[in-house]
Amino acid sequence: MIKSDEYAYNSSVKEGERPPNFNFFDTQGNKHELDDIVGKKNIVIYFYPKDFTPGCTVEAEEFTKNYLKFKENDIEVIGISPDSEESHLRFREKMSIPYMLSSDQNNSISKRYGTYGLKKFMGKEYYGVNRSTFLLDRTGKIVKIYNKVKPEGHSKEILEYFTEKDKNKSI
């Protein structure tokens, strides 16, 4: 029997707060910390359940397709899933992913961000990563949280959010 209060699918972090730090690897295999880039550029942190699954593949394709637009707008993208670094390497190579991925095999990052929680699929309940996205601005604060993300069109939605935010700032 699963206790529904064991992990709440309710973000542990809130908009307006600084995000918890974590490690990730760039496309060359170099290790970094989120704190290395927080406050220097806008950042997209997206949590996804598993490499090579249909929804996660669509989401990765969309971020890859729009990656140059993200870079042009000084936005860094980091994907996080419970997969191993080896799986991420294969996923990155197969999908030509140009952005960074972080392995969260023990779900410690997703638990700190509140994205690990109860899921239901085909009548069964289990715990896992819920597809969520966190947007950080140049001040290092979380400015937007998307829960229960639909992969199709999500990267475009994020670009529009940041472009609109920057447009309103210059008015």
C-alpha positions as CSV (number, residue, x, y, z in Angstrom):
1,M,0.0,0.0,0.0
2,I,1.4,3.4,-1.0
3,K,1.1,6.2,1.5
4,S,0.0,9.3,-0.4
5,D,1.8,11.6,2.0
6,E,5.2,9.9,1.7
7,Y,6.2,12.3,-1.1
8,A,4.0,15.2,-2.0
9,Y,3.9,16.1,-5.7
10,N,3.9,19.7,-4.7
11,S,6.9,21.8,-5.4
12,S,9.2,22.1,-2.4
13,V,10.5,25.3,-4.0
14,K,8.4,28.3,-4.8
15,E,8.4,31.0,-7.3
16,G,10.6,33.9,-6.1
17,E,13.0,31.6,-4.3
18,R,16.6,30.5,-5.2
19,P,16.7,26.9,-6.5
20,P,18.5,24.1,-4.7
21,N,22.0,23.4,-6.1
22,F,22.8,20.2,-8.0
23,N,25.6,18.8,-10.2
24,F,25.3,18.1,-14.0
25,F,27.5,17.3,-16.9
26,D,27.9,19.3,-20.1
27,T,28.1,17.8,-23.5
28,Q,31.8,17.2,-23.2
29,G,31.4,15.3,-19.9
30,N,32.6,18.1,-17.7
31,K,31.0,18.3,-14.2
32,H,29.3,21.6,-13.2
33,E,27.1,22.9,-10.4
34,L,23.9,24.9,-10.9
35,D,25.4,27.6,-8.7
36,D,28.1,28.0,-11.3
37,I,25.6,29.5,-13.8
38,V,22.8,30.8,-11.5
39,G,22.6,34.6,-11.7
40,K,24.5,34.8,-15.0
41,K,21.8,33.8,-17.5
42,N,18.2,32.6,-17.7
43,I,17.9,28.9,-17.0
44,V,15.4,26.2,-17.8
45,I,15.5,23.1,-15.6
46,Y,13.2,20.4,-16.8
47,F,12.5,17.1,-15.1
48,Y,11.4,14.2,-17.2
49,P,10.7,10.5,-16.2
50,K,13.0,8.4,-18.5
51,D,15.4,8.6,-21.5
52,F,14.1,7.0,-24.8
53,T,10.4,7.0,-23.8
54,P,7.8,8.5,-26.2
55,G,7.0,11.7,-24.2
56,C,10.5,12.3,-23.1
57,T,11.8,11.9,-26.6
58,V,9.3,14.4,-27.9
59,E,10.3,16.9,-25.1
60,A,14.0,16.4,-25.9
61,E,13.4,16.8,-29.6
62,E,11.5,20.1,-29.0
63,F,14.2,21.6,-26.7
64,T,16.9,20.5,-29.3
65,K,14.9,22.0,-32.2
66,N,14.6,25.3,-30.4
67,Y,18.1,25.3,-28.7
68,L,19.6,28.0,-30.9
69,K,16.7,30.3,-30.0
70,F,17.4,29.6,-26.3
71,K,21.0,30.4,-26.8
72,E,20.2,33.6,-28.7
73,N,18.1,34.7,-25.7
74,D,20.8,33.8,-23.2
75,I,18.9,30.9,-21.8
76,E,20.6,27.7,-20.7
77,V,18.7,24.4,-20.7
78,I,19.3,21.5,-18.2
79,G,17.3,18.2,-18.4
80,I,17.1,16.0,-15.3
81,S,15.9,12.4,-15.0
82,P,16.7,9.3,-12.9
83,D,18.7,7.7,-15.7
84,S,22.4,7.0,-15.4
85,E,25.1,9.2,-17.0
86,E,25.6,6.3,-19.5
87,S,22.0,6.4,-20.5
88,H,22.1,10.2,-20.9
89,L,25.2,9.8,-23.1
90,R,23.4,7.4,-25.4
91,F,20.2,9.6,-25.3
92,R,22.2,12.7,-26.1
93,E,24.0,11.0,-29.0
94,K,20.9,9.4,-30.5
95,M,18.8,12.6,-30.2
96,S,21.7,15.1,-30.9
97,I,20.9,16.9,-27.7
98,P,23.1,20.0,-27.4
99,Y,22.2,21.0,-23.9
100,M,23.2,19.6,-20.5
101,L,21.6,16.6,-18.7
102,S,21.8,15.6,-15.0
103,S,21.6,12.1,-13.7
104,D,19.3,11.9,-10.6
105,Q,19.4,8.1,-10.0
106,N,18.5,8.3,-6.3
107,N,15.9,11.0,-7.0
108,S,17.5,13.4,-4.5
109,I,17.2,16.4,-6.9
110,S,13.6,15.7,-7.9
111,K,12.6,15.2,-4.2
112,R,14.2,18.6,-3.3
113,Y,12.3,20.3,-6.2
114,G,9.1,18.4,-5.3
115,T,8.8,16.7,-8.7
116,Y,9.0,13.1,-7.3
117,G,5.7,11.8,-6.3
118,L,2.7,9.5,-6.7
119,K,1.8,8.7,-10.3
120,K,-0.9,6.6,-11.8
121,F,-0.7,4.6,-15.0
122,M,-3.1,2.0,-16.3
123,G,-4.8,1.8,-12.9
124,K,-1.5,1.3,-11.0
125,E,0.0,3.7,-8.5
126,Y,3.7,4.1,-8.1
127,Y,6.3,6.8,-7.3
128,G,8.3,8.5,-10.0
129,V,9.4,11.8,-11.5
130,N,6.5,14.0,-12.7
131,R,7.3,16.0,-15.8
132,S,7.9,19.6,-14.5
133,T,9.9,22.7,-15.5
134,F,11.4,25.5,-13.5
135,L,12.4,28.8,-15.1
136,L,15.1,30.9,-13.5
137,D,15.9,34.5,-14.4
138,R,19.2,36.3,-14.4
139,T,18.9,37.2,-10.7
140,G,18.9,33.5,-9.9
141,K,15.3,33.3,-8.7
142,I,12.6,30.9,-9.9
143,V,10.2,33.0,-11.9
144,K,7.9,30.3,-13.2
145,I,7.0,26.6,-12.4
146,Y,5.2,24.4,-14.8
147,N,3.8,21.2,-13.3
148,K,2.2,18.3,-15.3
149,V,3.9,19.4,-18.5
150,K,2.7,18.3,-21.9
151,P,5.8,17.8,-24.0
152,E,4.4,19.1,-27.4
153,G,4.9,22.8,-27.6
154,H,6.4,23.2,-24.2
155,S,9.8,24.5,-25.3
156,K,8.1,27.1,-27.5
157,E,5.9,28.1,-24.5
158,I,9.0,28.7,-22.4
159,L,10.7,30.8,-25.2
160,E,7.5,32.9,-25.4
161,Y,7.5,33.4,-21.6
162,F,11.1,34.6,-21.5
163,T,10.7,36.8,-24.6
164,E,7.5,38.4,-23.2
165,K,9.2,38.9,-19.8
166,D,12.2,40.6,-21.5
167,K,9.9,42.7,-23.6
168,N,7.9,43.9,-20.6
169,K,11.1,44.8,-18.8
170,S,12.2,47.2,-21.5
171,I,8.9,49.1,-21.4
